[in-house]
C-alpha cells in the first residue's frame, strides 16, 4: 500500500507491504488500510481515491468506505476489444482453425 498526504506544505509518504498475504479478502484489505490510517492518525475521509487491480476489493472499499476508485484502464480496454471482436467471431474462428492446420507445415519447413 502506498499512501501520500500533503500536510502543511510537506508531503508525508508511507509504503507498506501486506503482513499476512494468506488473507487477501476485501475485508482484510479494508482492515489493513484502517490500521495504517490509524497508525498515522488519519481518518477515512482523508482517502481521496483508491487505485487497485482487484475489482471486488475496489467495489467493497467504494461501497463500504465511501472511497472513489480509479478503475483499471487495461481492463476497460480489454472489454472494449472483446466487444469489438464479437461481431468478427466467425472470421476469427476460421483464421484460428487455418493457423492450427498450417502450424505443423510451417514448423517442418524451418
Secondary structure, DSSP 8 states (H G I E B T S, - for coil): -EEEEEETTEEEEEE---S-TT--SHHHHHHHHHHHHHHTT--GGG--EEE-S-HHHHHHHHHHH--EEE--HHHHHHHHHHHHHHTTHHHHHHHHHHHHHHHHHHHHT-
